[in-house]
Amino acid sequence: MPNSHHVTSFAGLPAVEFPSWDTIRDEFTTAMRWARNRNEPHETLPRSYRPLFEALAAPDSVAWRLCMPVDLCIGEKTWEDLDPYLDRFTELVPPESVRALIVGNLADQDFQFRSTELRDRLITLAPKLTHLHSLFFGEVLREEQEISWIEHGDLAPLLAALPHLTGFTVRGGSGPLGLRVDGHPSLRELTVQSGGLRPEVVRDVCASSLPVLEHLELWLGDEEYAGGAAATADDLAPVLSGEAFPELRHLGLRNSDAAGRWVRALADAPVTRTLDTLDLSLGALRDEDVDALLDAPAFRGLKRLDLHHHFLSEENAERVRAAFTEAGVEVDLSDPQEPDTYGDEIYYYTAVAE
């Protein structure tokens, strides 16, 4: 599952975690050296700390991950509070040097991601984050919190506070999530990761003013998942028509148990004719969807089609591969799946679910 492990890179930069004191408190001497002397020769440091010291010496060369551990086995949260942790980060890492930021598991006493508090802290810090171009908000792993439990409020003010941001990824959306952005001059990539994206979130995204958006990725999810994934082609109509984002060149409708429905919606959609890449991966594409995929000329004009994690038979996967290869389209058909069977019932599943 994509939410079972941390990203190792983000926005083209290697990810480096900014540790909490809880992580390094058993090595107090090393911790003090780390806090006070970022220029110490690397060969004198424990190997596990070298990436951190190298990042502190060149803070604009990495994507910084903010997260604090939670020991779920004993039900104890890290003892360091959020404010001291963030204050220490901004003291040791000049905010104006941060190019990419990953906001991971920073939980409250009930182990819930502190979305509103973190949003407000970032908004306050925004005037100093002058070179922040990419933000991943809510990189919480499944073992820390199920994706449907990650709750957000209105994140549009956060984007408004960061007018230089070119890429924004948020995980969550089965619950309330505000993403109606009233004009953003720089945002080129927007990704919403969810196990079941609410239709109102889809409509908010479609109604946003993002004049230079080139990459849109929505994880639509399972229609039964958390009661939230009932988005239809009508909800996505401004995108499908090509009117919402004229510069769009990559569209991802991922992690959908209704992947075949989106194949049919895209087959005649004006937006498909202007795309370079289409991503329908992580979903439940089935054999009965293959003819609709092969019969639509618009798909043959793509440069790349991503279908990995699918339920196609070997025969139909080969039909798709041969047809698109002949048309000069790079196609990814990796990670084939087998449905689950319970009695007479057959169940297809998305890659990210519970």
PLY file of the C-alpha trace (Angstrom):
ply
format ascii 1.0
element vertex 354
property float x
property float y
property float z
element edge 353
property int vertex1
property int vertex2
end_header
0.00 0.00 0.00
1.32 3.46 -0.83
0.45 4.66 2.69
2.35 1.84 4.39
5.75 3.49 4.10
7.25 6.96 4.07
8.21 8.54 0.79
11.97 8.48 0.39
11.97 11.52 -1.88
9.63 14.40 -2.54
9.70 17.11 -5.17
12.89 15.59 -6.54
14.72 15.88 -3.22
15.72 13.13 -0.75
13.53 13.09 2.34
15.24 13.60 5.70
13.40 13.42 8.99
13.84 16.11 11.60
13.90 13.99 14.77
12.11 14.66 18.01
14.04 14.49 21.24
12.18 11.28 21.96
13.92 9.68 19.02
17.44 10.53 20.19
17.11 10.97 23.95
18.95 7.70 24.62
21.97 9.14 22.80
22.16 12.43 24.63
25.78 13.17 23.73
25.05 12.74 20.04
21.89 14.80 20.41
23.80 17.68 21.94
26.43 17.56 19.23
23.65 17.48 16.64
21.91 20.50 18.18
25.02 22.63 18.69
27.46 21.85 15.93
26.05 21.05 12.54
29.51 21.38 10.97
31.12 18.52 12.88
33.06 16.21 10.53
30.70 13.53 9.32
33.18 10.71 9.87
32.99 11.28 13.64
29.23 10.77 13.71
27.21 7.56 13.97
26.31 6.47 10.44
22.56 6.83 11.10
22.99 10.55 11.89
25.09 11.50 8.89
22.16 12.28 6.54
20.75 14.62 9.17
24.04 16.49 9.66
24.54 16.75 5.93
21.02 18.14 5.60
21.61 20.70 8.35
24.73 21.85 6.54
22.74 22.26 3.30
19.10 22.62 4.36
17.87 23.48 0.88
19.10 20.15 -0.52
16.45 17.92 1.09
12.74 17.58 1.69
12.28 17.96 5.43
9.90 15.52 7.14
8.27 16.64 10.38
6.93 13.79 12.49
7.11 12.44 16.02
6.84 8.76 16.93
3.91 7.15 18.68
4.39 3.80 20.38
1.07 2.20 19.54
2.03 -1.01 21.32
1.95 0.66 24.72
-0.31 3.54 23.76
2.13 6.29 24.60
2.68 9.42 22.59
6.10 11.01 22.35
6.79 13.20 25.37
7.89 16.24 23.36
5.18 18.84 22.77
4.48 20.23 19.33
5.52 23.82 20.01
9.05 23.02 21.25
9.53 20.59 18.38
8.53 23.14 15.73
10.48 25.92 17.46
13.60 23.76 17.42
13.08 22.99 13.76
12.82 26.66 12.77
15.83 27.48 14.97
18.11 24.88 13.38
16.70 24.93 9.86
16.30 28.47 8.49
12.71 28.63 7.19
13.78 30.60 4.13
15.99 27.65 3.10
13.19 25.07 3.06
12.21 24.08 -0.48
10.10 21.02 0.25
8.27 20.07 3.43
6.56 16.84 4.45
4.22 17.18 7.43
3.90 13.69 8.83
2.45 12.20 11.97
2.21 15.02 14.50
-0.60 13.74 16.68
-2.48 15.03 19.69
-3.04 13.17 22.94
-5.81 11.17 21.27
-3.42 10.18 18.47
-5.27 12.34 15.93
-3.41 14.30 13.27
-3.43 17.96 14.35
-4.52 19.33 11.02
-6.02 22.65 12.10
-3.23 23.46 14.55
-0.55 22.60 12.00
-2.33 24.56 9.28
-2.38 27.63 11.50
1.28 27.23 12.50
2.31 27.01 8.86
0.20 30.05 7.98
1.98 32.00 10.72
5.33 30.80 9.47
4.46 31.39 5.79
6.10 34.84 5.45
9.45 33.19 6.25
8.91 30.18 3.97
9.86 32.24 0.98
11.36 29.35 -1.00
8.88 26.62 -0.10
7.66 25.18 -3.39
6.32 21.73 -2.45
4.23 20.68 0.57
2.93 17.24 1.56
0.38 17.79 4.31
-0.61 14.71 6.30
1.89 12.01 5.35
0.50 9.70 8.01
1.13 5.98 7.64
-1.51 3.31 7.93
0.08 1.87 11.07
-0.19 5.32 12.66
-3.72 6.14 11.57
-6.09 4.79 8.93
-6.44 7.14 6.00
-10.15 7.65 6.69
-9.33 8.90 10.19
-7.19 11.79 8.95
-9.51 14.74 9.31
-8.92 18.21 7.93
-10.72 21.49 8.01
-10.42 24.18 5.36
-6.96 24.06 3.80
-7.60 26.80 1.25
-6.18 29.48 3.62
-2.95 27.50 3.83
-2.54 27.57 0.05
-3.44 31.25 -0.01
-0.69 31.94 2.53
1.87 30.23 0.28
1.49 31.95 -3.12
4.86 30.59 -4.34
3.84 26.97 -3.76
4.01 24.92 -6.97
3.07 21.50 -5.59
0.59 20.48 -2.87
-0.27 16.97 -1.71
-2.74 16.18 1.06
-3.65 12.79 2.51
-7.21 12.47 3.83
-10.57 13.48 2.45
-12.99 10.79 3.55
-14.17 13.37 6.06
-14.56 17.13 5.65
-11.82 18.80 3.64
-11.91 22.34 2.31
-9.98 22.79 -0.94
-11.79 25.50 -2.87
-8.89 27.76 -3.79
-9.87 31.24 -4.90
-6.95 31.99 -7.17
-3.41 30.65 -6.83
-0.83 32.00 -9.29
1.81 29.27 -8.98
0.25 25.89 -8.17
1.11 23.40 -10.90
0.54 20.10 -9.10
-2.33 19.13 -6.79
-2.78 15.66 -5.29
-5.52 14.51 -2.89
-4.94 11.02 -1.47
-8.00 9.32 -0.02
-9.61 5.94 0.47
-12.97 7.52 -0.33
-13.02 11.10 -1.56
-16.18 13.02 -0.78
-18.01 14.47 -3.80
-17.99 17.95 -2.28
-14.19 17.86 -2.18
-14.11 16.94 -5.87
-16.50 19.80 -6.65
-14.39 22.24 -4.60
-11.26 21.27 -6.50
-13.06 21.63 -9.84
-14.33 25.08 -8.85
-10.90 26.33 -7.81
-9.06 28.99 -9.74
-5.69 27.40 -10.59
-4.65 28.94 -13.90
-1.31 27.14 -14.27
-2.32 23.71 -12.93
-0.71 20.98 -15.03
-0.99 17.91 -12.78
-4.17 16.87 -10.97
-4.37 13.61 -9.04
-7.46 12.52 -7.12
-7.65 9.23 -5.22
-11.39 8.59 -5.52
-11.53 5.41 -3.49
-14.18 2.81 -2.78
-17.82 3.85 -2.94
-18.46 2.01 0.33
-15.33 3.29 2.01
-16.10 5.61 4.91
-19.32 6.56 3.13
-17.47 9.11 1.05
-16.51 7.96 -2.44
-19.63 8.61 -4.47
-18.13 11.20 -6.84
-19.63 11.06 -10.33
-18.73 12.37 -13.75
-21.08 15.28 -13.07
-18.95 16.26 -10.05
-15.84 16.20 -12.22
-17.51 17.77 -15.27
-15.48 21.03 -15.28
-12.28 18.97 -15.50
-13.61 16.47 -18.03
-14.71 19.31 -20.29
-11.21 20.78 -20.24
-12.55 24.12 -19.05
-11.46 24.07 -15.40
-7.70 23.83 -15.94
-6.65 24.64 -19.51
-2.98 23.84 -18.83
-3.69 20.35 -17.47
-1.43 17.70 -18.99
-1.58 14.94 -16.36
-4.79 13.60 -14.86
-4.88 10.89 -12.22
-8.18 9.34 -11.15
-6.55 6.76 -8.93
-7.44 4.22 -6.27
-11.00 3.90 -7.60
-13.14 0.80 -7.38
-15.08 2.30 -10.32
-12.06 2.57 -12.64
-14.11 1.21 -15.54
-16.69 3.94 -15.07
-13.95 6.54 -15.37
-12.62 4.87 -18.52
-16.05 5.36 -20.09
-16.35 8.94 -18.83
-12.92 9.82 -20.22
-13.40 8.09 -23.56
-15.36 11.02 -25.02
-14.18 13.76 -22.66
-12.49 16.77 -24.30
-9.80 16.80 -21.61
-8.49 13.39 -22.71
-7.46 14.78 -26.08
-5.18 17.35 -24.43
-3.50 15.08 -21.86
0.00 13.68 -22.07
-0.47 11.16 -19.27
-3.49 9.47 -17.71
-3.23 7.57 -14.43
-5.97 5.09 -13.53
-3.73 3.00 -11.28
-4.35 1.56 -7.80
-7.95 0.81 -8.75
-10.17 -2.07 -9.81
-10.03 -2.12 -13.61
-11.64 -5.35 -14.80
-11.93 -7.44 -17.97
-15.33 -5.97 -18.81
-13.68 -2.53 -19.08
-11.13 -3.51 -21.71
-13.29 -2.97 -24.82
-14.21 0.54 -23.68
-10.52 1.27 -23.18
-9.50 -0.09 -26.57
-12.38 1.37 -28.59
-11.76 5.02 -27.66
-9.35 6.76 -30.06
-8.62 9.50 -27.50
-6.59 7.12 -25.35
-4.28 6.36 -28.28
-3.11 9.98 -28.28
-1.59 9.73 -24.82
2.13 9.49 -24.18
1.67 7.35 -21.08
-1.17 5.35 -19.52
-0.75 3.98 -15.98
-3.00 1.05 -15.10
-0.91 -0.73 -12.48
-2.82 -2.59 -9.76
-5.60 -4.00 -11.93
-7.79 -7.10 -12.21
-7.27 -7.92 -15.89
-6.69 -11.48 -17.04
-3.36 -12.21 -18.70
-5.12 -12.37 -22.05
-6.79 -8.98 -21.69
-3.69 -7.37 -20.21
-1.81 -8.52 -23.31
-4.52 -7.09 -25.58
-4.17 -3.71 -23.86
-0.39 -3.84 -23.92
-0.21 -4.72 -27.61
-2.74 -2.10 -28.68
-1.15 0.79 -26.84
2.40 -0.21 -27.64
1.46 -0.23 -31.32
0.00 3.25 -30.90
3.24 4.47 -29.30
1.75 4.81 -25.82
3.82 3.72 -22.84
1.52 1.59 -20.68
2.08 0.25 -17.15
0.20 -2.99 -16.45
2.26 -4.15 -13.51
0.95 -5.46 -10.19
-1.98 -7.60 -11.40
-4.44 -8.61 -8.66
-6.84 -11.45 -7.97
-10.28 -10.67 -6.50
-11.32 -12.03 -3.13
-14.07 -14.63 -3.13
-16.43 -15.31 -0.26
-18.96 -17.97 -1.16
-20.67 -16.78 -4.33
-19.55 -13.18 -3.86
-16.54 -11.72 -5.68
-14.87 -8.62 -4.26
-12.53 -6.22 -6.05
-10.49 -3.80 -4.01
-8.45 -0.66 -4.34
-4.82 -0.49 -3.31
-5.51 1.85 -0.39
-8.41 0.72 1.76
-9.04 -0.69 5.21
0 1
1 2
2 3
3 4
4 5
5 6
6 7
7 8
8 9
9 10
10 11
11 12
12 13
13 14
14 15
15 16
16 17
17 18
18 19
19 20
20 21
21 22
22 23
23 24
24 25
25 26
26 27
27 28
28 29
29 30
30 31
31 32
32 33
33 34
34 35
35 36
36 37
37 38
38 39
39 40
40 41
41 42
42 43
43 44
44 45
45 46
46 47
47 48
48 49
49 50
50 51
51 52
52 53
53 54
54 55
55 56
56 57
57 58
58 59
59 60
60 61
61 62
62 63
63 64
64 65
65 66
66 67
67 68
68 69
69 70
70 71
71 72
72 73
73 74
74 75
75 76
76 77
77 78
78 79
79 80
80 81
81 82
82 83
83 84
84 85
85 86
86 87
87 88
88 89
89 90
90 91
91 92
92 93
93 94
94 95
95 96
96 97
97 98
98 99
99 100
100 101
101 102
102 103
103 104
104 105
105 106
106 107
107 108
108 109
109 110
110 111
111 112
112 113
113 114
114 115
115 116
116 117
117 118
118 119
119 120
120 121
121 122
122 123
123 124
124 125
125 126
126 127
127 128
128 129
129 130
130 131
131 132
132 133
133 134
134 135
135 136
136 137
137 138
138 139
139 140
140 141
141 142
142 143
143 144
144 145
145 146
146 147
147 148
148 149
149 150
150 151
151 152
152 153
153 154
154 155
155 156
156 157
157 158
158 159
159 160
160 161
161 162
162 163
163 164
164 165
165 166
166 167
167 168
168 169
169 170
170 171
171 172
172 173
173 174
174 175
175 176
176 177
177 178
178 179
179 180
180 181
181 182
182 183
183 184
184 185
185 186
186 187
187 188
188 189
189 190
190 191
191 192
192 193
193 194
194 195
195 196
196 197
197 198
198 199
199 200
200 201
201 202
202 203
203 204
204 205
205 206
206 207
207 208
208 209
209 210
210 211
211 212
212 213
213 214
214 215
215 216
216 217
217 218
218 219
219 220
220 221
221 222
222 223
223 224
224 225
225 226
226 227
227 228
228 229
229 230
230 231
231 232
232 233
233 234
234 235
235 236
236 237
237 238
238 239
239 240
240 241
241 242
242 243
243 244
244 245
245 246
246 247
247 248
248 249
249 250
250 251
251 252
252 253
253 254
254 255
255 256
256 257
257 258
258 259
259 260
260 261
261 262
262 263
263 264
264 265
265 266
266 267
267 268
268 269
269 270
270 271
271 272
272 273
273 274
274 275
275 276
276 277
277 278
278 279
279 280
280 281
281 282
282 283
283 284
284 285
285 286
286 287
287 288
288 289
289 290
290 291
291 292
292 293
293 294
294 295
295 296
296 297
297 298
298 299
299 300
300 301
301 302
302 303
303 304
304 305
305 306
306 307
307 308
308 309
309 310
310 311
311 312
312 313
313 314
314 315
315 316
316 317
317 318
318 319
319 320
320 321
321 322
322 323
323 324
324 325
325 326
326 327
327 328
328 329
329 330
330 331
331 332
332 333
333 334
334 335
335 336
336 337
337 338
338 339
339 340
340 341
341 342
342 343
343 344
344 345
345 346
346 347
347 348
348 349
349 350
350 351
351 352
352 353
